Amino acid sequence: MNGWTLYDAALDYDRVGLLTCPKLRLYVQGYDTNPTYPSRFLIPADFSDEDFLEVCKYRSKARVPVPVWRHPVTNAVLCRSAQPMVGLKMKKSSMDERLLRRLVSCCGASSKRYYFVDARSYTAAMGNQATGKGTENTANYPGSDIYFMNIANIHAARKSLQKMSDLFNPDVYKGDDDNFYRLLGDTEWYQQVRTILCAIARSVELLEDEGCSILSHCR
């Protein structure tokens, strides 16, 4: 079995109702422009390849905003990307702003308002800004707002999971039952899971209950 043929982006887009949207088109690449994206993904139909490449410069690792799911009732669109290259000078990109306007309205979402769902804390996003990255300035994206979901980074999550695993490993944990629940709390694993589930719940509310498109990203 050839693993490269197991996933067909076009079939998946058709499954979720995005391929039939006349305001979108398949962009075909050879992994040279967006090495961490599929060979085919959707971009606005009125975007030329040159326009698209301009947005690639503004997003970390060229992970540009792309639609990945469409709500079957509200027509709100879930998009993904990486953080923008804002930096301390608060750089902006008119092409990125135009791309977002096209994506959030491409399928006729029941609400014209849309949201950036940043998985990080506000503090973490500002810290990334000092390294030339950051988060969106909603003033540049009319009709938008932003939520910071306060999810810990992958390193903190990995450390927490390791503590949790050690606690249930008899070769590692040889303590008595009196300390078990204190150590369980110290892993912070349940806090990690709760924060992630809260972020998911809020995203679902936006898409389902409010009919708002969202762009979700972290780093």
DALIN-V860595 format. One record per backbone hydrogen bond with DSSP energy under -0.5 kcal/mol. NH is the residue of the N-H (numbers start at 0). CO is the residue of the C=O. E is the energy in kcal/mol with one decimal. If there is no record, write none. Layout:
{{NH	CO	E} {NH	CO	E}}
This chain:
{{2	0	-0.8} {4	1	-1.6} {5	2	-1.1} {7	5	-0.5} {8	6	-0.5} {11	7	-2.0} {12	8	-2.8} {13	9	-2.1} {14	10	-2.1} {15	11	-1.7} {16	13	-1.0} {17	12	-2.5} {18	12	-1.2} {20	17	-1.5} {21	19	-0.6} {23	20	-1.7} {24	42	-2.7} {26	40	-3.9} {27	25	-0.5} {28	38	-3.0} {36	33	-2.0} {40	26	-1.8} {42	24	-2.4} {44	22	-2.6} {46	43	-1.7} {47	45	-0.5} {51	47	-2.2} {52	48	-2.2} {53	49	-1.4} {54	50	-1.3} {55	51	-1.6} {56	52	-0.9} {57	54	-1.6} {58	54	-0.8} {58	55	-0.5} {59	82	-2.7} {61	58	-2.2} {62	59	-2.1} {63	61	-1.7} {65	79	-2.1} {67	77	-3.0} {68	77	-1.3} {70	75	-3.0} {74	70	-1.3} {77	68	-2.6} {78	76	-0.6} {78	213	-2.8} {79	65	-2.3} {80	215	-1.2} {81	62	-2.4} {84	57	-3.2} {85	83	-1.7} {86	132	-3.0} {89	86	-1.6} {90	85	-2.5} {96	92	-2.2} {97	93	-2.1} {98	94	-2.4} {99	95	-2.3} {100	96	-2.0} {101	97	-2.0} {102	98	-2.4} {103	99	-2.5} {104	100	-0.7} {105	102	-1.0} {107	104	-1.1} {109	73	-1.7} {110	210	-1.6} {113	142	-2.1} {114	212	-2.0} {115	144	-2.8} {116	114	-0.6} {116	214	-2.9} {117	115	-0.8} {117	146	-2.7} {118	116	-0.6} {118	216	-2.7} {124	120	-2.2} {125	121	-2.2} {126	122	-1.9} {127	123	-2.1} {128	124	-1.3} {129	125	-1.0} {129	126	-0.6} {130	127	-1.4} {131	128	-1.6} {132	127	-2.2} {137	135	-0.8} {139	136	-2.4} {140	137	-1.3} {143	140	-1.5} {144	113	-1.2} {146	115	-2.8} {148	117	-3.0} {148	146	-0.6} {149	119	-1.8} {150	118	-3.0} {156	152	-2.2} {157	153	-2.3} {158	154	-2.1} {159	155	-2.3} {160	156	-2.4} {161	157	-2.2} {162	158	-2.0} {163	159	-2.0} {164	160	-2.6} {165	161	-2.5} {166	162	-1.7} {167	163	-0.9} {167	164	-0.6} {168	165	-1.3} {169	167	-0.7} {171	168	-2.0} {172	165	-0.7} {172	168	-2.9} {173	171	-0.7} {178	175	-1.3} {179	175	-0.5} {179	176	-0.6} {180	176	-0.6} {182	178	-2.5} {183	179	-2.5} {184	180	-2.0} {185	181	-1.8} {186	182	-1.1} {186	183	-0.6} {187	184	-1.1} {191	187	-1.9} {192	188	-2.4} {193	189	-2.5} {194	190	-2.4} {195	191	-2.0} {196	192	-2.6} {197	193	-2.5} {198	194	-1.9} {199	195	-2.2} {200	196	-2.7} {201	197	-2.3} {202	198	-2.0} {203	199	-2.5} {204	200	-2.2} {205	201	-2.0} {206	202	-2.2} {207	203	-3.3} {208	203	-0.5} {208	204	-1.2} {209	204	-2.0} {211	205	-3.1} {212	112	-0.6} {213	76	-2.1} {214	114	-2.5} {215	78	-2.6} {215	213	-0.5} {216	116	-1.9}}
